[in-house]
């Protein structure tokens, strides 16, 4: 039976505009403008992060799932439907 893949994600800095997320060797800025549901989160909520697969992040204390691609390219994942 294969083991569980565990990837480590870490919040490295938090400012009033964004928080920085380290995924392996890549550091990404998660803007509160692009991801407003994080804006009022506590440090404890932001830093409790799981990275179960290469393109999936999960914040259990906030019940938020995100694609890593949506952080890399938020314009490709609009928050409002165009219909």
Secondary structure, DSSP 4 states (H G I P E B T S, - for coil): -PPPP-B-EEEEEE-SSEEEEEETTEEEEEETTTSGGGTT--HHHHH--EEEETTEEEETTTTEEEEHHHHHTGGGS-SS---
